[in-house]
Amino acid sequence: MKRQLIARADDLGSSNSANKAIGQVVEAGVIRNVSIMACGPCVEAAAQMFSHRKDVCFGMHTTLNAEWDQVKWGPVSMPEPEDALVDEKGYFLQDPSFFLQTKPTVERVMREAEAQLERLHRLGFDIRYIDSHMLSEAYIEGMDEAMADFARKKGLVDHMYFYHLLPGMQMLVEKPERAAKVLAGIPAGQYFILTHPSLDTEEMRRVGNAGVSGIDVAKGRAKETEIFSAPGLKGMLEAAEISCIRYDEAVCEKRMTLAELQAEMAKMSESEDKG
């Protein structure tokens, strides 16, 4: 088996800064999968920039939370009485753990997922896969199974098959000069890397919350944009015999459970801390 990499950029449509940065990284050739927030305030602008493109594999970034203090978004579907998905102002709740108290039904969640997919289709996007923003499935009983069924019925690739994280993933962002040696030593297989490209702008500096400042978010995401739009990155991967593929080119092997995904991410984080 070859070494293959599914590289994904999240949050298209969340801001003009993200839209422009994702355009940059896509042109560099490593990021071939882009996840779109149908409820994002700049999703129409994203459609004008991207919906005609056939070289990008687009996915629905199923969004049920709005994590920032100042920048908010809410449901695409019609609100419902005592809607457990939103706060008193009609915005999505800030953290998916809040669903443990509000307890939205799976039926309500999937109506929103359906509405988000329909909106992306109306905007002209050819949606090939589905994933989720902030992994709400971990906090809503039955949602993971419902999302898997939704993907099957809609003919979409299910993201939960593809979280075999690339060793040295964080190193690509923080220490790219060391990444080449790590990449050359990985075994054959299908790997994954997640990015959140954006620009360091006043627009991005308005985001942030109690856990992270808008300045830090803007700087961190701008750094990702710099790394993943660098001309030499694709060559580095090719030298390590790693090809960048789309979700619709990948092979489904085993669907991960939520517990397995969380354990994989924790293991990778621990490994990178030691490195």
C-alpha positions as CSV (number, residue, x, y, z in Angstrom):
1,M,0.0,0.0,0.0
2,K,1.2,3.5,-0.8
3,R,1.6,6.4,1.6
4,Q,-1.4,8.7,1.1
5,L,-2.5,11.9,2.8
6,I,-6.0,13.3,3.2
7,A,-5.4,16.9,4.0
8,R,-8.4,19.0,4.9
9,A,-9.1,22.7,5.4
10,D,-12.0,23.5,7.7
11,D,-14.3,26.5,8.1
12,L,-14.8,27.8,4.6
13,G,-17.6,30.4,4.8
14,S,-16.8,31.3,8.4
15,S,-15.1,34.6,7.4
16,N,-13.6,36.4,4.4
17,S,-10.2,35.8,6.0
18,A,-10.7,32.0,6.0
19,N,-12.1,32.1,2.4
20,K,-9.0,33.9,1.1
21,A,-6.5,31.8,3.0
22,I,-8.2,28.6,1.9
23,G,-7.9,29.8,-1.7
24,Q,-4.1,30.2,-1.1
25,V,-3.6,26.7,0.4
26,V,-5.6,25.0,-2.2
27,E,-3.5,26.6,-5.0
28,A,-0.4,25.1,-3.3
29,G,-1.7,21.6,-4.0
30,V,-1.5,19.8,-0.7
31,I,-5.0,20.7,0.6
32,R,-7.5,18.9,-1.7
33,N,-10.5,18.7,0.7
34,V,-12.4,21.7,2.0
35,S,-15.2,21.6,4.6
36,I,-17.9,24.3,4.3
37,M,-20.0,25.9,7.1
38,A,-23.4,26.3,5.6
39,C,-24.4,28.7,8.4
40,G,-21.2,30.8,8.1
41,P,-21.7,34.5,7.6
42,C,-19.5,34.4,4.5
43,V,-20.7,31.3,2.9
44,E,-22.2,33.1,-0.1
45,A,-18.9,34.8,-0.8
46,A,-17.2,31.3,-0.5
47,A,-19.6,30.0,-3.1
48,Q,-18.7,32.8,-5.6
49,M,-15.0,31.9,-5.1
50,F,-15.1,28.1,-5.0
51,S,-18.4,26.4,-6.0
52,H,-17.3,26.1,-9.7
53,R,-14.1,24.3,-8.9
54,K,-13.8,20.7,-9.8
55,D,-10.2,20.2,-8.4
56,V,-11.4,20.5,-4.8
57,C,-13.4,17.8,-2.9
58,F,-16.0,19.7,-0.9
59,G,-17.6,18.6,2.3
60,M,-20.3,19.7,4.7
61,H,-18.8,20.9,8.0
62,T,-22.0,20.0,10.0
63,T,-22.1,22.9,12.5
64,L,-24.2,23.0,15.7
65,N,-22.0,25.2,17.8
66,A,-20.6,28.8,17.7
67,E,-17.5,28.9,19.8
68,W,-16.5,32.5,19.8
69,D,-17.7,35.3,22.1
70,Q,-18.3,38.0,19.5
71,V,-18.7,36.2,16.1
72,K,-21.8,34.1,16.1
73,W,-23.9,32.0,13.8
74,G,-27.2,30.0,14.1
75,P,-29.3,27.3,12.4
76,V,-30.1,27.2,8.8
77,S,-33.4,25.5,9.5
78,M,-36.4,27.2,11.0
79,P,-36.2,27.7,14.8
80,E,-38.5,25.6,16.9
81,P,-40.2,26.4,20.3
82,E,-37.8,25.8,23.2
83,D,-35.1,24.9,20.6
84,A,-32.3,23.0,22.4
85,L,-29.8,23.9,19.7
86,V,-29.6,27.7,20.4
87,D,-29.2,30.3,23.2
88,E,-31.8,33.0,24.1
89,K,-30.6,35.1,21.1
90,G,-31.0,32.4,18.6
91,Y,-27.3,31.6,18.1
92,F,-25.8,28.1,18.4
93,L,-24.5,27.2,21.9
94,Q,-20.8,27.9,22.4
95,D,-19.7,24.5,23.4
96,P,-21.0,21.0,22.5
97,S,-20.8,19.9,26.1
98,F,-23.8,22.2,26.7
99,F,-25.9,19.7,24.9
100,L,-25.6,17.4,27.9
101,Q,-28.0,19.9,29.6
102,T,-30.2,21.1,26.7
103,K,-30.5,17.5,25.3
104,P,-31.5,18.2,21.6
105,T,-33.2,15.3,19.9
106,V,-31.5,13.5,17.1
107,E,-34.5,14.3,14.9
108,R,-34.0,18.0,15.5
109,V,-30.2,17.7,14.8
110,M,-30.8,15.8,11.6
111,R,-33.3,18.4,10.4
112,E,-30.6,21.0,10.7
113,A,-28.1,18.7,8.9
114,E,-30.6,18.3,6.1
115,A,-31.1,22.1,5.9
116,Q,-27.4,22.7,5.8
117,L,-26.8,20.3,3.0
118,E,-29.7,21.7,1.0
119,R,-28.2,25.2,1.4
120,L,-24.8,24.2,0.1
121,H,-26.4,22.5,-2.9
122,R,-28.4,25.6,-3.6
123,L,-25.2,27.6,-3.5
124,G,-23.7,25.3,-6.2
125,F,-21.3,23.2,-4.2
126,D,-20.8,19.6,-5.2
127,I,-20.7,18.0,-1.7
128,R,-18.8,14.7,-1.6
129,Y,-18.3,14.1,2.2
130,I,-19.6,15.0,5.6
131,D,-17.8,15.9,8.8
132,S,-18.6,17.8,12.0
133,H,-17.6,21.0,13.7
134,M,-16.4,20.5,17.3
135,L,-17.5,16.8,17.2
136,S,-21.0,17.4,18.6
137,E,-21.7,13.7,18.2
138,A,-19.8,13.0,21.4
139,Y,-22.5,14.9,23.4
140,I,-25.8,14.0,21.7
141,E,-26.9,10.5,22.2
142,G,-27.5,8.7,18.9
143,M,-26.1,11.5,16.7
144,D,-23.1,9.5,15.5
145,E,-25.2,6.7,14.3
146,A,-27.6,9.1,12.7
147,M,-24.8,10.9,10.9
148,A,-23.4,7.6,9.5
149,D,-26.9,6.7,8.2
150,F,-27.3,10.2,6.8
151,A,-24.0,9.9,4.9
152,R,-25.1,6.5,3.4
153,K,-28.5,7.7,2.3
154,K,-27.0,10.9,0.7
155,G,-24.1,9.0,-1.0
156,L,-21.5,11.0,1.0
157,V,-18.2,9.9,2.3
158,D,-18.3,9.5,6.1
159,H,-15.4,11.3,7.8
160,M,-15.2,8.8,10.6
161,Y,-13.3,6.3,8.4
162,F,-10.3,8.6,8.0
163,Y,-8.7,9.9,11.2
164,H,-5.5,8.0,11.1
165,L,-3.5,11.1,12.0
166,L,-0.3,11.8,10.2
167,P,2.8,11.4,12.5
168,G,4.5,14.7,13.0
169,M,1.3,16.6,12.0
170,Q,2.0,19.5,14.4
171,M,5.6,19.5,13.4
172,L,4.5,20.6,9.9
173,V,3.1,23.7,11.4
174,E,5.7,24.4,14.1
175,K,8.9,22.8,13.0
176,P,8.7,22.1,9.2
177,E,12.5,21.8,9.0
178,R,12.2,18.6,11.1
179,A,9.1,17.2,9.3
180,A,10.9,15.7,6.3
181,K,12.8,13.2,8.4
182,V,9.7,12.1,10.3
183,L,7.6,11.8,7.1
184,A,10.3,9.7,5.4
185,G,10.1,7.1,8.1
186,I,6.3,6.5,8.4
187,P,4.9,3.2,7.1
188,A,2.6,2.8,4.2
189,G,-1.0,3.7,4.8
190,Q,-3.7,6.3,4.5
191,Y,-3.1,9.4,6.8
192,F,-5.0,12.5,7.7
193,I,-4.2,16.1,8.6
194,L,-6.6,18.9,9.6
195,T,-5.9,22.6,9.1
196,H,-7.8,25.8,9.7
197,P,-6.3,28.3,7.4
198,S,-7.0,32.0,7.8
199,L,-5.3,35.4,7.6
200,D,-4.2,37.6,10.5
201,T,-6.7,40.4,10.0
202,E,-8.9,42.6,12.2
203,E,-11.8,40.3,11.2
204,M,-10.1,37.3,12.6
205,R,-8.9,39.1,15.7
206,R,-12.5,39.6,16.7
207,V,-12.9,35.9,17.3
208,G,-11.7,34.4,20.6
209,N,-13.2,33.2,23.9
210,A,-12.2,32.6,27.5
211,G,-9.9,29.8,26.3
212,V,-8.0,31.6,23.6
213,S,-7.6,35.2,22.5
214,G,-8.6,36.4,19.0
215,I,-5.0,37.6,18.5
216,D,-3.7,34.1,19.2
217,V,-6.4,32.5,16.9
218,A,-5.5,34.9,14.1
219,K,-1.8,34.4,14.4
220,G,-2.0,30.6,14.7
221,R,-4.2,30.2,11.7
222,A,-2.1,32.6,9.6
223,K,0.9,30.4,10.4
224,E,-1.0,27.4,9.1
225,T,-1.8,29.3,6.0
226,E,1.9,30.1,5.6
227,I,3.0,26.5,6.0
228,F,0.3,24.9,3.8
229,S,0.7,27.5,1.0
230,A,4.5,27.2,1.0
231,P,5.8,26.1,-2.5
232,G,8.1,23.5,-0.9
233,L,5.6,21.5,1.1
234,K,4.2,19.5,-1.7
235,G,7.7,18.7,-2.8
236,M,8.6,17.5,0.7
237,L,5.6,15.2,0.7
238,E,6.5,13.8,-2.7
239,A,10.1,13.2,-1.7
240,A,8.7,11.1,1.2
241,E,6.5,9.3,-1.4
242,I,3.3,10.7,0.1
243,S,0.5,11.5,-2.4
244,C,-2.2,14.0,-1.5
245,I,-5.7,12.5,-2.2
246,R,-9.3,13.5,-1.9
247,Y,-11.9,11.9,0.3
248,D,-13.7,10.5,-2.7
249,E,-10.4,8.8,-3.8
250,A,-9.8,7.2,-0.4
251,V,-10.5,3.6,0.6
252,C,-12.9,3.1,3.5
253,E,-11.4,0.4,5.8
254,K,-12.8,0.7,9.4
255,R,-15.1,3.3,10.8
256,M,-13.7,4.7,14.0
257,T,-15.8,5.0,17.1
258,L,-15.9,8.3,18.9
259,A,-13.8,6.8,21.7
260,E,-11.2,5.6,19.3
261,L,-11.0,9.0,17.6
262,Q,-10.6,10.8,20.9
263,A,-7.9,8.3,22.0
264,E,-6.0,8.8,18.7
265,M,-6.0,12.5,19.1
266,A,-4.9,12.3,22.7
267,K,-2.1,9.9,21.8
268,M,-0.9,12.1,19.0
269,S,-1.0,15.2,21.2
270,E,1.1,13.4,23.9
271,S,3.6,12.2,21.3
272,E,4.1,15.7,19.9
273,D,4.5,17.1,23.3
274,K,7.4,14.7,24.0
275,G,8.9,15.5,20.6
